[in-house]
Amino acid sequence: MDYRKGMAASKIIELQHEDGTWGQCFHSLAQPNKKAPLTSEQALRRLKVLGFTIEDEPIQKAVDCMTACLRGERKIDEYSEKLIDWELFTKQMLSTWVKIFEPDNPIAAGFAKQWANVIDVAFACGTYDETACIDAFFAEFSPKQNRPKSLDFATFYQMNLLQGVLGEETESRMFDYVLSKDNGIYYIYNKPLCQPPEAFASKEASHYLAAMELLAGYKCAKEKLGFVVDWLEANKDENGQWDFGPKANDGVYFPLSDSWRKAETRKADCSERIMALLQKIV
């Protein structure tokens, strides 16, 4: 089904400004207001879930805007946070979203390669070396802070940027490290990824699936995510469908259809999303 033609997508597109943004705030954690009820990042995330690509005009407009920002031709917004190098973080956010929709964009690809250089050094000895990671991070990015708030690369941004830019050995080492982390992938799922949620019919399980959808973009995913396949197969109903339940409706990953008033529609949405993941990791 083409969810790009649904009501949810139409409402988001109606809010897009002519410059390609959704108002004064880009970052998802910024606070929208009545004039701008949706951040640009929230809009992009939702449109991606609904199947939008660079071939769709709203995404092309947004990517053109973000690329202009990366070239220094304009600012994405006036929002900032003092506890981190906001200029560097903004470049990371924009590069990530541009690369998601336009993987060959030279500016975004160049930034991704810088992060790949950091990860190469961090795992050069076989396991994660935090000191080496810090040194490599400063060498690549020259951050304005003497001690960045966090060098945790297991976030939505770096894990998207690093897809397709790591060597096979480094990717495998990093993948294992991320799977075993106590706090998962920041901005997506904050528990160990090697342990699927106990309750399948839950918003937590939907967010866990989002983490797996991100990891599925790595070459070693088929080799390492067999336990996820087992978890999904174990939770399939007698009709070969899956159901995360009504509480999984978070307005981000679900719903795909315009309404979940009928359980059949909800199950169809859940099953379609899971089948798409299985096609990548089986």
N, C-alpha and C positions, 0 to 999 in steps of 0.2 A: 504494500500500500504506500502511496505517496503522501507522507504526512506534511510535506511542504505546503500543501494546499489546504490544510486544516485551519481551524479557528485560532489555535494557539500560535501558529506561525504568523498568521495575518495580523494578530494583535501586536506582536513584537515588531514586525516590519513597519507597521503604522507609526511606531514610536521612533524609528530611526531618523536622524537628522540628515540634512543634505550633505554634510561633511563626512558622513559615514559612521559617526558615533551615535550613541544613545544619550547624549547629554554631557553634563559636567563631570561625571565620575566614570572612570574606567574599571578600576580594581573592584572585584566582587565584595571585598570587605569594607569598601567605602559606603557611606550612608546615602542612599538615594533620597529624593524628596518628591513632593507632589508634582513639580514641574518635570522631573526626570525620575520616574518610578522604577527604572531599571538601569543598572550599570551596563556599560558596553560589554564587559566580560560576561556578565550573566546572560545577556542577549546572545552573544556568540556561542556560549556553551549550550544553551537551549536549542539554538538553530542547528548546531552540529548534531545534537541528539536526534533532531527531527529530519536529518538527512540532507541538510544544505551543504553545498560545496562551492568551490571557487567559480564554478560555472553559473552560479546564481548571483544576480545583480546586488542584493544586499551584502553578500559576503565580499564580492569584488570591491564594492565601495569601502567596506570596512578595512580590507587588506590594503587598498591604496592609501587610505588615511594612516594606518599604522606604519606602513613603509615610509611615508613622508615624515612621520615622527622619527623613525629610526635614522633617516637621512639628516635630521636636524632642521627640517624645513618648517616644522610647527611643533606645538606641544599637545599631548593627548588630553591633558586637563591640568588643573591647578592643585589637585590633591597630592599630599605627601605625608610621609611618616618619618619621625626624627630618629627612631631607634635603629634604622638601617640605612645603607647607602641607597637612597631612593632613586637616584638617577640610574644607577646600575640595575636596581630591581625593576624599574620601568622598562629598561632595555630588554631585560630578561622576559618580562610579561609579553611585551609586544613581539619579540622575536619568536616566542613560543607560539602565539596565536597565528602569526604569519606563516610559520613553518607547518602548523597543523593543516592549514588550507592551501598553502603553496610551498611544498617541500623544497623546491629548487630555488626559492628566492635567495639571491646571493648574500644579502645582509643577514638574514635569519640563519642561513646555512653557515656563514662565517662565525656567528656567535655560538652556534651549536658546536662547531669544531673547537672553539676555545674551551668549552666545557668538556669535550672529549679529551683534550690534552690534560685537563685536571684529573679526570677519572683514570686515564692511562697511568699517571704517576701514582695516584692514590692506591691502585691495586697492582702495581708493578712487582711487588714482592710476593704476590699470591693471595694475600688477605688485605683487608682495609687498613691503611696506615694514615691515621688522622694528621699527624705532623706533616707528612709528605703532601697530603691533600691541602693543608693550609698554605704551605709554601708554594705549591703549584697554583693555587687560587690567587694569591697575591701577585705571582709572576704574570698570570694571564690577564687579570682584571684591574690591578692597581686600585683597589677600593679606597674610598676616602676615609674610612674608619680604620683605626689601628687594629681593632679586633671585631670583625663582622659579628652581628648578632647570632648568626647561624650559618654553618657551612654544610648543613644537612642537604644533600642533593636529592634525597628521596622525597621530592615534592612533585606536584602536578607539572610544574614548569620544566625542571631539568629532566624528568623522566620522559617528557615529550621531546625535548630538544635532543636527547641522546639516542633516540631511535635512528638506526641506520648509519651512525657515525663512529661506532666503536668496533675495534677488532674482535674476532670471535672469542679469544681467551678472556680479554678484559670484560666483554659483555657478560660472559658466563659468570665470572667472579662477582661482578656488580649485581647481577640478577639474583644470585644466591644470597648476597648480603641484604638486599632489599626485602626478599622474601622472609628473612629471619628477623628483621628489625621489630622491636617491641611496639613501635608506634606507626607502622605501615607507611603509607604515602600521604604526606601532608596535603590538605585541601580535598582529599578524597576519602580516605579510610584510615582511622587512627589506631588500629589493632594489628597484631601479627598477621601477615598475609598467608603464612603457611598453615593457618588454622581457619577454615571456613566457619562462618557463624553457625551457632547451634540452631537458631530459629530461622527457617527458610522463608516463611511468610512474614517478612519484616522489611522495614526501610533499611536496616543495617545490611541485610543480604543484598539488596539492590545496590548499595554503595560499595559493598565488597565486589560485586560484579563489575562495577565501574573501574575498580583498581585492576581487575583481571583484563578488562577491555584495553586498558592502557598497556599493561605488560604484554598483551598479545601482539603488540607492534614490534616486538623484539624477535630476532631470528631463533633464539633458543627457547622460545615459549612452548613450542610443541614438545620439546624434550623435557621441560621442567614443570609443566602445568597439568600433568596427568591426574594429580590429586583433585584438581578443580573439575576435570571431566567426570571423575568418579562421584564427586559431591553433587554435581548437576544430575547425573544419571540416577542417583539414589533418591532424588527429590522430584522425579518426574511422576505424574499421576498415571492412572490406568489408561487414559486416553492419549498418552504420549505428550502431554502439555505440562507447563510449569505455571505456578501462581505465587507471586510474592505477597499477595494479599492487598487489601485496600489501603493500608497504612504506608505502602511503598509509594503512594502518590505524593511526590515532593515538589512537583512543578519543574523539576530539572531533568531527571532521567525518565520519569513517568509523569503523566500518561503520554503515550504516543498518539493514540486516538483522541478525538475531541471529548469523549466522555467515558467514564468507567461505571456508569449506572448499571450496566449489565456485567455480571461476572464473566461471561463468555468473552466480552471485549477485553477485559483486564487480562484474562488468561492468554488471549491471542497476542496482546502487546508483550507480555512477559516472555512468551514462547518465541516470538520473533526475535527479540533481543538476545535471548540465550542461544538460539540457533545460529545467529550471526557470529557470536563468539566461538561456538563450537567449530564452525567452518574454518576458523583461523588457528585453532589449537589442537585439533584432532588429526 
